[in-house]
Amino acid sequence: EQQIKNIMDGVKERQSSYYNRLY
C-alpha cells in the first residue's frame, strides 16, 4: 500500500511540473 501512495505522489509531482511548464 505504501508503494501505491509513493506512485500517486510521484504522478502528482510530475503533473504539477508539467502544468507549470505549460503556463
Secondary structure, 3 states (H helix, E strand, C coil): CHHHHHHHHHHHHHHHHHHHHHC
